């Protein structure tokens, strides 16, 4: 099972992305085919890049010490628990500030950028916590 | 009450490096450092692995420090 772990993750990610884009095309027929192809192609390239970097790092390692262990998981759990409060209260605060400022509607694009920023911050935070 | 351990002392007595111990126990070197500096208490599983690896009893390795 351990042997095929990378392959299973790759198939799951690429399969999931392909299925998502195909369903998107099915529900929104006006969606450009080029966008669907770019999405699927991008997921394949992204997964291949991550796997390649992982393999190169594995080969460059001089010892058999694992990258993560029980303390790393515990640190990550604490980080996500704290982040959850920041995300929830931060988002609520942001909504309150926007409402007080007189903004009654938010464009979906702005919400997408906000979520993207949150994900980026969480990924950066996870990397920092993992290395501690 | 704080848990104190003698891992560093026993490890050095046996001439084992942190890297060697990390490889043998499949944990990171940072975790060994954190345990030795009493900044992190290992799980029961890891504590039992440490006892077996260093060939010592619980009392020899861990002590509960009274307030």
N, CA and C atoms of all chains as a GROMACS GRO file, in nm:
protein
  597
    1UNK      N    1   0.084  -0.121   0.000
    1UNK     CA    2   0.000   0.000   0.000
    1UNK      C    3   0.088   0.126   0.000
    2UNK      N    4   0.193   0.123   0.086
    2UNK     CA    5   0.286   0.237   0.099
    2UNK      C    6   0.353   0.266  -0.035
    3UNK      N    7   0.378   0.155  -0.111
    3UNK     CA    8   0.447   0.164  -0.240
    3UNK      C    9   0.366   0.248  -0.340
    4UNK      N   10   0.233   0.228  -0.336
    4UNK     CA   11   0.146   0.294  -0.433
    4UNK      C   12   0.083   0.423  -0.382
    5UNK      N   13   0.129   0.469  -0.263
    5UNK     CA   14   0.068   0.586  -0.199
    5UNK      C   15   0.072   0.710  -0.292
    6UNK      N   16   0.190   0.737  -0.348
    6UNK     CA   17   0.207   0.853  -0.436
    6UNK      C   18   0.114   0.843  -0.557
    7UNK      N   19   0.109   0.722  -0.615
    7UNK     CA   20   0.026   0.699  -0.734
    7UNK      C   21  -0.123   0.721  -0.702
    8UNK      N   22  -0.165   0.670  -0.585
    8UNK     CA   23  -0.307   0.684  -0.544
    8UNK      C   24  -0.341   0.833  -0.525
    9UNK      N   25  -0.250   0.908  -0.457
    9UNK     CA   26  -0.274   1.051  -0.435
    9UNK      C   27  -0.282   1.124  -0.569
   10UNK      N   28  -0.187   1.092  -0.661
   10UNK     CA   29  -0.183   1.158  -0.792
   10UNK      C   30  -0.312   1.132  -0.870
   11UNK      N   31  -0.356   1.004  -0.872
   11UNK     CA   32  -0.477   0.968  -0.945
   11UNK      C   33  -0.598   1.039  -0.883
   12UNK      N   34  -0.602   1.042  -0.749
   12UNK     CA   35  -0.715   1.106  -0.680
   12UNK      C   36  -0.722   1.255  -0.714
   13UNK      N   37  -0.608   1.325  -0.707
   13UNK     CA   38  -0.606   1.470  -0.734
   13UNK      C   39  -0.643   1.498  -0.879
   14UNK      N   40  -0.574   1.428  -0.972
   14UNK     CA   41  -0.600   1.453  -1.115
   14UNK      C   42  -0.744   1.412  -1.151
   15UNK      N   43  -0.786   1.294  -1.100
   15UNK     CA   44  -0.922   1.246  -1.126
   15UNK      C   45  -1.026   1.342  -1.072
   16UNK      N   46  -1.004   1.389  -0.949
   16UNK     CA   47  -1.097   1.483  -0.886
   16UNK      C   48  -1.108   1.612  -0.963
   17UNK      N   49  -0.993   1.666  -1.003
   17UNK     CA   50  -0.991   1.792  -1.079
   17UNK      C   51  -1.061   1.773  -1.214
   18UNK      N   52  -1.030   1.662  -1.283
   18UNK     CA   53  -1.089   1.635  -1.415
   18UNK      C   54  -1.239   1.621  -1.402
   19UNK      N   55  -1.283   1.548  -1.299
   19UNK     CA   56  -1.426   1.528  -1.277
   19UNK      C   57  -1.495   1.662  -1.248
   20UNK      N   58  -1.431   1.743  -1.166
   20UNK     CA   59  -1.485   1.875  -1.132
   20UNK      C   60  -1.502   1.963  -1.254
   21UNK      N   61  -1.398   1.968  -1.336
   21UNK     CA   62  -1.404   2.051  -1.458
   21UNK      C   63  -1.507   1.996  -1.558
   22UNK      N   64  -1.514   1.861  -1.568
   22UNK     CA   65  -1.611   1.801  -1.660
   22UNK      C   66  -1.752   1.832  -1.615
   23UNK      N   67  -1.777   1.822  -1.483
   23UNK     CA   68  -1.910   1.853  -1.430
   23UNK      C   69  -1.943   2.001  -1.451
   24UNK      N   70  -1.840   2.084  -1.434
   24UNK     CA   71  -1.856   2.228  -1.458
   24UNK      C   72  -1.901   2.256  -1.599
   25UNK      N   73  -1.839   2.186  -1.693
   25UNK     CA   74  -1.872   2.202  -1.837
   25UNK      C   75  -2.015   2.153  -1.864
   26UNK      N   76  -2.052   2.044  -1.791
   26UNK     CA   77  -2.186   1.985  -1.807
   26UNK      C   78  -2.294   2.081  -1.757
   27UNK      N   79  -2.267   2.142  -1.640
   27UNK     CA   80  -2.367   2.233  -1.581
   27UNK      C   81  -2.368   2.371  -1.649
   28UNK      N   82  -2.248   2.415  -1.691
   28UNK     CA   83  -2.241   2.546  -1.759
   28UNK      C   84  -2.190   2.522  -1.902
   29UNK      N   85  -2.278   2.496  -1.995
   29UNK     CA   86  -2.235   2.465  -2.133
   29UNK      C   87  -2.155   2.579  -2.199
   30UNK      N   88  -2.177   2.703  -2.149
   30UNK     CA   89  -2.104   2.817  -2.208
   30UNK      C   90  -1.958   2.823  -2.166
   31UNK      N   91  -1.921   2.739  -2.068
   31UNK     CA   92  -1.783   2.738  -2.018
   31UNK      C   93  -1.688   2.700  -2.132
   32UNK      N   94  -1.586   2.784  -2.161
   32UNK     CA   95  -1.499   2.751  -2.274
   32UNK      C   96  -1.424   2.618  -2.255
   33UNK      N   97  -1.418   2.539  -2.364
   33UNK     CA   98  -1.349   2.409  -2.356
   33UNK      C   99  -1.202   2.426  -2.324
   34UNK      N  100  -1.145   2.539  -2.371
   34UNK     CA  101  -1.003   2.567  -2.345
   34UNK      C  102  -0.977   2.579  -2.196
   35UNK      N  103  -1.075   2.637  -2.124
   35UNK     CA  104  -1.062   2.655  -1.978
   35UNK      C  105  -1.062   2.519  -1.908
   36UNK      N  106  -1.150   2.429  -1.954
   36UNK     CA  107  -1.158   2.294  -1.897
   36UNK      C  108  -1.026   2.221  -1.924
   37UNK      N  109  -0.978   2.230  -2.049
   37UNK     CA  110  -0.853   2.164  -2.085
   37UNK      C  111  -0.736   2.220  -2.005
   38UNK      N  112  -0.735   2.352  -1.986
   38UNK     CA  113  -0.628   2.417  -1.909
   38UNK      C  114  -0.632   2.372  -1.764
   39UNK      N  115  -0.754   2.358  -1.709
   39UNK     CA  116  -0.769   2.314  -1.570
   39UNK      C  117  -0.716   2.174  -1.549
   40UNK      N  118  -0.755   2.083  -1.640
   40UNK     CA  119  -0.710   1.944  -1.629
   40UNK      C  120  -0.558   1.935  -1.652
   41UNK      N  121  -0.512   2.004  -1.757
   41UNK     CA  122  -0.368   2.006  -1.787
   41UNK      C  123  -0.288   2.063  -1.672
   42UNK      N  124  -0.339   2.171  -1.614
   42UNK     CA  125  -0.271   2.235  -1.501
   42UNK      C  126  -0.259   2.143  -1.382
   43UNK      N  127  -0.367   2.067  -1.354
   43UNK     CA  128  -0.362   1.975  -1.240
   43UNK      C  129  -0.260   1.865  -1.264
   44UNK      N  130  -0.251   1.815  -1.389
   44UNK     CA  131  -0.153   1.710  -1.422
   44UNK      C  132  -0.010   1.763  -1.403
   45UNK      N  133   0.016   1.884  -1.458
   45UNK     CA  134   0.150   1.945  -1.447
   45UNK      C  135   0.183   1.973  -1.300
   46UNK      N  136   0.084   2.025  -1.225
   46UNK     CA  137   0.105   2.056  -1.083
   46UNK      C  138   0.142   1.933  -1.002
   47UNK      N  139   0.066   1.824  -1.022
   47UNK     CA  140   0.092   1.699  -0.949
   47UNK      C  141   0.230   1.644  -0.987
   48UNK      N  142   0.261   1.647  -1.119
   48UNK     CA  143   0.391   1.596  -1.166
   48UNK      C  144   0.505   1.677  -1.104
   49UNK      N  145   0.487   1.808  -1.095
   49UNK     CA  146   0.591   1.897  -1.038
   49UNK      C  147   0.615   1.866  -0.890
   50UNK      N  148   0.504   1.851  -0.816
   50UNK     CA  149   0.515   1.822  -0.671
   50UNK      C  150   0.583   1.687  -0.649
   51UNK      N  151   0.542   1.585  -0.728
   51UNK     CA  152   0.602   1.451  -0.713
   51UNK      C  153   0.751   1.455  -0.747
   52UNK      N  154   0.787   1.525  -0.857
   52UNK     CA  155   0.928   1.533  -0.898
   52UNK      C  156   1.012   1.601  -0.790
   53UNK      N  157   0.965   1.715  -0.738
   53UNK     CA  158   1.040   1.786  -0.634
   53UNK      C  159   1.056   1.696  -0.510
   54UNK      N  160   0.949   1.624  -0.475
   54UNK     CA  161   0.953   1.532  -0.361
   54UNK      C  162   1.057   1.423  -0.380
   55UNK      N  163   1.061   1.364  -0.501
   55UNK     CA  164   1.158   1.256  -0.531
   55UNK      C  165   1.301   1.309  -0.526
   56UNK      N  166   1.322   1.431  -0.584
   56UNK     CA  167   1.458   1.491  -0.584
   56UNK      C  168   1.504   1.514  -0.439
   57UNK      N  169   1.413   1.569  -0.358
   57UNK     CA  170   1.446   1.595  -0.215
   57UNK      C  171   1.478   1.466  -0.142
   58UNK      N  172   1.402   1.360  -0.173
   58UNK     CA  173   1.423   1.229  -0.110
   58UNK      C  174   1.562   1.175  -0.144
   59UNK      N  175   1.602   1.193  -0.273
   59UNK     CA  176   1.732   1.142  -0.317
   59UNK      C  177   1.847   1.221  -0.256
   60UNK      N  178   1.823   1.352  -0.233
   60UNK     CA  179   1.929   1.438  -0.179
   60UNK      C  180   1.949   1.418  -0.029
   61UNK      N  181   1.854   1.355   0.036
   61UNK     CA  182   1.863   1.335   0.181
   61UNK      C  183   1.977   1.241   0.215
   62UNK      N  184   2.058   1.282   0.316
   62UNK     CA  185   2.174   1.200   0.351
   62UNK      C  186   2.141   1.096   0.458
   63UNK      N  187   2.032   1.118   0.533
   63UNK     CA  188   1.997   1.022   0.638
   63UNK      C  189   1.853   0.974   0.622
   64UNK      N  190   1.816   0.880   0.709
   64UNK     CA  191   1.683   0.819   0.700
   64UNK      C  192   1.584   0.879   0.802
   65UNK      N  193   1.609   1.006   0.840
   65UNK     CA  194   1.522   1.072   0.939
   65UNK      C  195   1.394   1.118   0.870
   66UNK      N  196   1.276   1.087   0.927
   66UNK     CA  197   1.151   1.130   0.860
   66UNK      C  198   1.131   1.282   0.865
   67UNK      N  199   1.049   1.333   0.773
   67UNK     CA  200   1.021   1.478   0.769
   67UNK      C  201   0.920   1.519   0.875
   68UNK      N  202   0.826   1.428   0.904
   68UNK     CA  203   0.722   1.458   1.004
   68UNK      C  204   0.713   1.344   1.106
   69UNK      N  205   0.674   1.379   1.226
   69UNK     CA  206   0.650   1.279   1.330
   69UNK      C  207   0.536   1.325   1.420
   70UNK      N  208   0.517   1.258   1.534
   70UNK     CA  209   0.401   1.289   1.619
   70UNK      C  210   0.399   1.434   1.667
   71UNK      N  211   0.519   1.491   1.695
   71UNK     CA  212   0.525   1.630   1.742
   71UNK      C  213   0.484   1.727   1.631
   72UNK      N  214   0.525   1.696   1.507
   72UNK     CA  215   0.490   1.780   1.393
   72UNK      C  216   0.337   1.783   1.375
   73UNK      N  217   0.274   1.662   1.383
   73UNK     CA  218   0.128   1.655   1.367
   73UNK      C  219   0.059   1.732   1.479
   74UNK      N  220   0.113   1.718   1.601
   74UNK     CA  221   0.054   1.787   1.715
   74UNK      C  222   0.066   1.939   1.696
   75UNK      N  223   0.182   1.986   1.651
   75UNK     CA  224   0.202   2.129   1.624
   75UNK      C  225   0.106   2.178   1.517
   76UNK      N  226   0.088   2.096   1.411
   76UNK     CA  227   0.000   2.135   1.301
   76UNK      C  228  -0.145   2.144   1.349
   77UNK      N  229  -0.185   2.046   1.433
   77UNK     CA  230  -0.322   2.046   1.486
   77UNK      C  231  -0.346   2.174   1.567
   78UNK      N  232  -0.249   2.210   1.651
   78UNK     CA  233  -0.260   2.333   1.731
   78UNK      C  234  -0.269   2.455   1.640
   79UNK      N  235  -0.186   2.455   1.535
   79UNK     CA  236  -0.184   2.568   1.442
   79UNK      C  237  -0.321   2.584   1.374
   80UNK      N  238  -0.379   2.472   1.327
   80UNK     CA  239  -0.509   2.480   1.259
   80UNK      C  240  -0.620   2.520   1.356
   81UNK      N  241  -0.609   2.473   1.482
   81UNK     CA  242  -0.711   2.510   1.581
   81UNK      C  243  -0.708   2.662   1.605
   82UNK      N  244  -0.587   2.717   1.618
   82UNK     CA  245  -0.573   2.862   1.641
   82UNK      C  246  -0.616   2.939   1.515
   83UNK      N  247  -0.572   2.889   1.397
   83UNK     CA  248  -0.606   2.956   1.270
   83UNK      C  249  -0.757   2.964   1.251
   84UNK      N  250  -0.828   2.858   1.294
   84UNK     CA  251  -0.972   2.854   1.276
   84UNK      C  252  -1.038   2.974   1.344
   85UNK      N  253  -0.993   3.004   1.467
   85UNK     CA  254  -1.048   3.119   1.539
   85UNK      C  255  -1.017   3.249   1.466
   86UNK      N  256  -0.891   3.260   1.418
   86UNK     CA  257  -0.853   3.382   1.347
   86UNK      C  258  -0.935   3.398   1.220
   87UNK      N  259  -0.954   3.288   1.146
   87UNK     CA  260  -1.029   3.293   1.020
   87UNK      C  261  -1.175   3.328   1.048
   88UNK      N  262  -1.236   3.261   1.148
   88UNK     CA  263  -1.378   3.286   1.178
   88UNK      C  264  -1.400   3.428   1.228
   89UNK      N  265  -1.324   3.465   1.333
   89UNK     CA  266  -1.343   3.599   1.390
   89UNK      C  267  -1.296   3.708   1.294
   90UNK      N  268  -1.187   3.682   1.224
   90UNK     CA  269  -1.134   3.778   1.126
   90UNK      C  270  -1.234   3.804   1.015
   91UNK      N  271  -1.296   3.696   0.964
   91UNK     CA  272  -1.394   3.709   0.857
   91UNK      C  273  -1.516   3.786   0.905
   92UNK      N  274  -1.561   3.752   1.028
   92UNK     CA  275  -1.678   3.820   1.086
   92UNK      C  276  -1.648   3.970   1.103
   93UNK      N  277  -1.528   3.997   1.152
   93UNK     CA  278  -1.486   4.137   1.173
   93UNK      C  279  -1.483   4.212   1.039
   94UNK      N  280  -1.430   4.144   0.937
   94UNK     CA  281  -1.422   4.203   0.804
   94UNK      C  282  -1.561   4.235   0.749
   95UNK      N  283  -1.652   4.138   0.768
   95UNK     CA  284  -1.791   4.158   0.722
   95UNK      C  285  -1.853   4.278   0.795
   96UNK      N  286  -1.829   4.285   0.928
   96UNK     CA  287  -1.884   4.397   1.007
   96UNK      C  288  -1.829   4.530   0.957
   97UNK      N  289  -1.696   4.534   0.934
   97UNK     CA  290  -1.633   4.659   0.888
   97UNK      C  291  -1.691   4.700   0.752
   98UNK      N  292  -1.704   4.601   0.662
   98UNK     CA  293  -1.759   4.631   0.529
   98UNK      C  294  -1.903   4.679   0.539
   99UNK      N  295  -1.980   4.616   0.630
   99UNK     CA  296  -2.122   4.653   0.647
   99UNK      C  297  -2.132   4.796   0.701
  100UNK      N  298  -2.046   4.826   0.801
  100UNK     CA  299  -2.047   4.962   0.860
  100UNK      C  300  -2.005   5.065   0.755
  101UNK      N  301  -1.913   5.024   0.666
  101UNK     CA  302  -1.866   5.115   0.561
  101UNK      C  303  -1.974   5.143   0.456
  102UNK      N  304  -2.083   5.070   0.464
  102UNK     CA  305  -2.193   5.094   0.370
  102UNK      C  306  -2.197   4.998   0.253
  103UNK      N  307  -2.110   4.896   0.254
  103UNK     CA  308  -2.112   4.797   0.144
  103UNK      C  309  -2.216   4.690   0.176
  104UNK      N  310  -2.310   4.672   0.086
  104UNK     CA  311  -2.419   4.577   0.111
  104UNK      C  312  -2.401   4.446   0.034
  105UNK      N  313  -2.326   4.450  -0.076
  105UNK     CA  314  -2.304   4.328  -0.155
  105UNK      C  315  -2.154   4.310  -0.182
  106UNK      N  316  -2.114   4.183  -0.197
  106UNK     CA  317  -1.974   4.154  -0.228
  106UNK      C  318  -1.969   4.073  -0.357
  107UNK      N  319  -1.877   4.111  -0.444
  107UNK     CA  320  -1.862   4.040  -0.571
  107UNK      C  321  -1.797   3.904  -0.545
  108UNK      N  322  -1.839   3.802  -0.618
  108UNK     CA  323  -1.783   3.667  -0.596
  108UNK      C  324  -1.631   3.665  -0.620
  109UNK      N  325  -1.586   3.746  -0.713
  109UNK     CA  326  -1.442   3.756  -0.742
  109UNK      C  327  -1.363   3.798  -0.619
  110UNK      N  328  -1.418   3.895  -0.544
  110UNK     CA  329  -1.351   3.944  -0.423
  110UNK      C  330  -1.346   3.834  -0.317
  111UNK      N  331  -1.456   3.758  -0.307
  111UNK     CA  332  -1.460   3.646  -0.211
  111UNK      C  333  -1.355   3.540  -0.249
  112UNK      N  334  -1.345   3.513  -0.381
  112UNK     CA  335  -1.247   3.415  -0.429
  112UNK      C  336  -1.106   3.458  -0.392
  113UNK      N  337  -1.074   3.587  -0.414
  113UNK     CA  338  -0.939   3.637  -0.382
  113UNK      C  339  -0.914   3.627  -0.231
  114UNK      N  340  -1.016   3.658  -0.151
  114UNK     CA  341  -1.005   3.650  -0.006
  114UNK      C  342  -0.975   3.505   0.037
  115UNK      N  343  -1.048   3.409  -0.022
  115UNK     CA  344  -1.027   3.268   0.011
  115UNK      C  345  -0.888   3.222  -0.033
  116UNK      N  346  -0.847   3.269  -0.152
  116UNK     CA  347  -0.714   3.234  -0.204
  116UNK      C  348  -0.605   3.284  -0.108
  117UNK      N  349  -0.622   3.406  -0.060
  117UNK     CA  350  -0.526   3.463   0.036
  117UNK      C  351  -0.522   3.382   0.165
  118UNK      N  352  -0.643   3.342   0.212
  118UNK     CA  353  -0.651   3.260   0.334
  118UNK      C  354  -0.576   3.128   0.315
  119UNK      N  355  -0.600   3.062   0.202
  119UNK     CA  356  -0.534   2.935   0.174
  119UNK      C  357  -0.383   2.952   0.169
  120UNK      N  358  -0.339   3.061   0.102
  120UNK     CA  359  -0.195   3.087   0.092
  120UNK      C  360  -0.134   3.106   0.229
  121UNK      N  361  -0.200   3.184   0.314
  121UNK     CA  362  -0.150   3.208   0.450
  121UNK      C  363  -0.144   3.078   0.530
  122UNK      N  364  -0.248   2.994   0.514
  122UNK     CA  365  -0.251   2.867   0.586
  122UNK      C  366  -0.138   2.774   0.539
  123UNK      N  367  -0.114   2.772   0.407
  123UNK     CA  368  -0.007   2.686   0.353
  123UNK      C  369   0.129   2.735   0.404
  124UNK      N  370   0.152   2.867   0.400
  124UNK     CA  371   0.279   2.923   0.450
  124UNK      C  372   0.295   2.890   0.599
  125UNK      N  373   0.188   2.909   0.675
  125UNK     CA  374   0.190   2.879   0.819
  125UNK      C  375   0.221   2.733   0.845
  126UNK      N  376   0.159   2.643   0.766
  126UNK     CA  377   0.182   2.499   0.783
  126UNK      C  378   0.329   2.465   0.760
  127UNK      N  379   0.389   2.526   0.656
  127UNK     CA  380   0.530   2.501   0.627
  127UNK      C  381   0.619   2.547   0.742
  128UNK      N  382   0.587   2.664   0.797
  128UNK     CA  383   0.668   2.718   0.908
  128UNK      C  384   0.656   2.625   1.030
  129UNK      N  385   0.531   2.585   1.062
  129UNK     CA  386   0.507   2.498   1.178
  129UNK      C  387   0.575   2.363   1.159
  130UNK      N  388   0.571   2.310   1.037
  130UNK     CA  389   0.630   2.178   1.007
  130UNK      C  390   0.781   2.176   1.032
  131UNK      N  391   0.845   2.290   1.007
  131UNK     CA  392   0.990   2.296   1.020
  131UNK      C  393   1.036   2.321   1.163
  132UNK      N  394   0.940   2.355   1.252
  132UNK     CA  395   0.979   2.386   1.390
  132UNK      C  396   1.011   2.260   1.470
  133UNK      N  397   0.264   2.015   3.752
  133UNK     CA  398   0.380   1.927   3.769
  133UNK      C  399   0.445   1.902   3.634
  134UNK      N  400   0.575   1.912   3.632
  134UNK     CA  401   0.648   1.900   3.506
  134UNK      C  402   0.717   1.762   3.497
  135UNK      N  403   0.716   1.706   3.378
  135UNK     CA  404   0.785   1.577   3.359
  135UNK      C  405   0.929   1.604   3.316
  136UNK      N  406   1.021   1.552   3.392
  136UNK     CA  407   1.163   1.567   3.359
  136UNK      C  408   1.214   1.434   3.306
  137UNK      N  409   1.311   1.438   3.219
  137UNK     CA  410   1.368   1.312   3.170
  137UNK      C  411   1.520   1.318   3.167
  138UNK      N  412   1.580   1.198   3.161
  138UNK     CA  413   1.728   1.189   3.158
  138UNK      C  414   1.774   1.134   3.023
  139UNK      N  415   1.698   1.164   2.918
  139UNK     CA  416   1.729   1.108   2.786
  139UNK      C  417   1.867   1.152   2.737
  140UNK      N  418   1.896   1.281   2.748
  140UNK     CA  419   2.025   1.333   2.698
  140UNK      C  420   2.141   1.266   2.771
  141UNK      N  421   2.127   1.260   2.904
  141UNK     CA  422   2.233   1.201   2.987
  141UNK      C  423   2.258   1.054   2.948
  142UNK      N  424   2.149   0.976   2.939
  142UNK     CA  425   2.162   0.833   2.907
  142UNK      C  426   2.211   0.814   2.763
  143UNK      N  427   2.160   0.898   2.672
  143UNK     CA  428   2.202   0.890   2.531
  143UNK      C  429   2.351   0.914   2.517
  144UNK      N  430   2.400   1.018   2.587
  144UNK     CA  431   2.542   1.050   2.579
  144UNK      C  432   2.628   0.941   2.645
  145UNK      N  433   2.575   0.884   2.753
  145UNK     CA  434   2.646   0.773   2.821
  145UNK      C  435   2.666   0.656   2.726
  146UNK      N  436   2.563   0.630   2.644
  146UNK     CA  437   2.568   0.518   2.551
  146UNK      C  438   2.636   0.555   2.419
  147UNK      N  439   2.674   0.682   2.404
  147UNK     CA  440   2.745   0.728   2.285
  147UNK      C  441   2.659   0.730   2.159
  148UNK      N  442   2.531   0.760   2.177
  148UNK     CA  443   2.439   0.764   2.061
  148UNK      C  444   2.417   0.910   2.022
  149UNK      N  445   2.428   0.938   1.891
  149UNK     CA  446   2.403   1.075   1.844
  149UNK      C  447   2.252   1.097   1.824
  150UNK      N  448   2.212   1.224   1.818
  150UNK     CA  449   2.070   1.256   1.797
  150UNK      C  450   2.021   1.202   1.662
  151UNK      N  451   2.107   1.216   1.560
  151UNK     CA  452   2.070   1.170   1.425
  151UNK      C  453   2.048   1.019   1.425
  152UNK      N  454   2.140   0.945   1.490
  152UNK     CA  455   2.130   0.798   1.494
  152UNK      C  456   1.999   0.758   1.565
  153UNK      N  457   1.972   0.826   1.676
  153UNK     CA  458   1.851   0.796   1.753
  153UNK      C  459   1.725   0.830   1.671
  154UNK      N  460   1.731   0.944   1.601
  154UNK     CA  461   1.617   0.987   1.518
  154UNK      C  462   1.590   0.885   1.407
  155UNK      N  463   1.697   0.834   1.347
  155UNK     CA  464   1.683   0.734   1.240
  155UNK      C  465   1.626   0.604   1.296
  156UNK      N  466   1.679   0.561   1.410
  156UNK     CA  467   1.635   0.434   1.468
  156UNK      C  468   1.491   0.438   1.518
  157UNK      N  469   1.450   0.553   1.574
  157UNK     CA  470   1.314   0.564   1.629
  157UNK      C  471   1.215   0.624   1.529
  158UNK      N  472   1.267   0.663   1.411
  158UNK     CA  473   1.184   0.726   1.307
  158UNK      C  474   1.108   0.849   1.358
  159UNK      N  475   1.185   0.937   1.422
  159UNK     CA  476   1.133   1.066   1.464
  159UNK      C  477   1.231   1.173   1.416
  160UNK      N  478   1.192   1.300   1.422
  160UNK     CA  479   1.282   1.405   1.374
  160UNK      C  480   1.382   1.443   1.484
  161UNK      N  481   1.495   1.499   1.442
  161UNK     CA  482   1.599   1.541   1.536
  161UNK      C  483   1.546   1.654   1.626
  162UNK      N  484   1.459   1.737   1.569
  162UNK     CA  485   1.400   1.848   1.645
  162UNK      C  486   1.316   1.795   1.762
  163UNK      N  487   1.249   1.681   1.738
  163UNK     CA  488   1.167   1.622   1.845
  163UNK      C  489   1.255   1.573   1.960
  164UNK      N  490   1.367   1.509   1.926
  164UNK     CA  491   1.460   1.462   2.030
  164UNK      C  492   1.509   1.582   2.111
  165UNK      N  493   1.545   1.688   2.039
  165UNK     CA  494   1.593   1.811   2.103
  165UNK      C  495   1.486   1.869   2.197
  166UNK      N  496   1.361   1.872   2.148
  166UNK     CA  497   1.252   1.928   2.229
  166UNK      C  498   1.227   1.843   2.354
  167UNK      N  499   1.235   1.709   2.339
  167UNK     CA  500   1.213   1.621   2.454
  167UNK      C  501   1.327   1.639   2.555
  168UNK      N  502   1.450   1.642   2.504
  168UNK     CA  503   1.566   1.656   2.593
  168UNK      C  504   1.566   1.789   2.670
  169UNK      N  505   1.510   1.891   2.606
  169UNK     CA  506   1.504   2.023   2.672
  169UNK      C  507   1.375   2.042   2.752
  170UNK      N  508   1.299   1.933   2.767
  170UNK     CA  509   1.172   1.933   2.843
  170UNK      C  510   1.069   2.030   2.787
  171UNK      N  511   1.076   2.052   2.655
  171UNK     CA  512   0.978   2.142   2.592
  171UNK      C  513   0.861   2.062   2.536
  172UNK      N  514   0.879   1.932   2.521
  172UNK     CA  515   0.774   1.847   2.465
  172UNK      C  516   0.773   1.713   2.538
  173UNK      N  517   0.653   1.670   2.578
  173UNK     CA  518   0.638   1.539   2.642
  173UNK      C  519   0.603   1.437   2.536
  174UNK      N  520   0.681   1.330   2.522
  174UNK     CA  521   0.650   1.232   2.418
  174UNK      C  522   0.519   1.158   2.447
  175UNK      N  523   0.459   1.103   2.341
  175UNK     CA  524   0.337   1.023   2.359
  175UNK      C  525   0.376   0.894   2.432
  176UNK      N  526   0.275   0.823   2.480
  176UNK     CA  527   0.303   0.697   2.551
  176UNK      C  528   0.378   0.601   2.460
  177UNK      N  529   0.338   0.598   2.334
  177UNK     CA  530   0.401   0.509   2.237
  177UNK      C  531   0.549   0.542   2.221
  178UNK      N  532   0.578   0.671   2.204
  178UNK     CA  533   0.718   0.710   2.187
  178UNK      C  534   0.797   0.691   2.317
  179UNK      N  535   0.732   0.716   2.430
  179UNK     CA  536   0.799   0.697   2.559
  179UNK      C  537   0.839   0.550   2.576
  180UNK      N  538   0.748   0.459   2.539
  180UNK     CA  539   0.778   0.315   2.549
  180UNK      C  540   0.890   0.275   2.452
  181UNK      N  541   0.888   0.337   2.333
  181UNK     CA  542   0.994   0.311   2.235
  181UNK      C  543   1.129   0.357   2.290
  182UNK      N  544   1.128   0.475   2.356
  182UNK     CA  545   1.251   0.530   2.414
  182UNK      C  546   1.306   0.438   2.523
  183UNK      N  547   1.215   0.387   2.608
  183UNK     CA  548   1.255   0.296   2.716
  183UNK      C  549   1.322   0.171   2.659
  184UNK      N  550   1.259   0.117   2.555
  184UNK     CA  551   1.312  -0.005   2.492
  184UNK      C  552   1.446   0.024   2.424
  185UNK      N  553   1.451   0.137   2.355
  185UNK     CA  554   1.572   0.173   2.280
  185UNK      C  555   1.691   0.197   2.372
  186UNK      N  556   1.666   0.270   2.482
  186UNK     CA  557   1.777   0.302   2.574
  186UNK      C  558   1.795   0.194   2.680
  187UNK      N  559   1.707   0.093   2.678
  187UNK     CA  560   1.714  -0.021   2.770
  187UNK      C  561   1.716   0.024   2.917
  188UNK      N  562   1.618   0.103   2.954
  188UNK     CA  563   1.606   0.152   3.091
  188UNK      C  564   1.461   0.138   3.138
  189UNK      N  565   1.438   0.156   3.268
  189UNK     CA  566   1.301   0.149   3.321
  189UNK      C  567   1.238   0.289   3.318
  190UNK      N  568   1.108   0.295   3.343
  190UNK     CA  569   1.036   0.424   3.340
  190UNK      C  570   1.096   0.520   3.444
  191UNK      N  571   1.119   0.467   3.566
  191UNK     CA  572   1.172   0.551   3.675
  191UNK      C  573   1.311   0.607   3.642
  192UNK      N  574   1.388   0.528   3.568
  192UNK     CA  575   1.523   0.574   3.533
  192UNK      C  576   1.520   0.687   3.430
  193UNK      N  577   1.418   0.684   3.346
  193UNK     CA  578   1.412   0.782   3.237
  193UNK      C  579   1.326   0.904   3.267
  194UNK      N  580   1.211   0.882   3.328
  194UNK     CA  581   1.119   0.994   3.355
  194UNK      C  582   1.094   1.015   3.504
  195UNK      N  583   1.090   1.140   3.542
  195UNK     CA  584   1.054   1.175   3.680
  195UNK      C  585   0.951   1.288   3.678
  196UNK      N  586   0.858   1.280   3.774
  196UNK     CA  587   0.758   1.386   3.786
  196UNK      C  588   0.810   1.488   3.887
  197UNK      N  589   0.830   1.609   3.836
  197UNK     CA  590   0.884   1.714   3.925
  197UNK      C  591   0.771   1.779   4.004
  198UNK      N  592   0.782   1.775   4.137
  198UNK     CA  593   0.679   1.836   4.222
  198UNK      C  594   0.687   1.988   4.213
  199UNK      N  595   0.571   2.055   4.229
  199UNK     CA  596   0.570   2.202   4.224
  199UNK      C  597   0.637   2.263   4.347
   0.00000   0.00000   0.00000
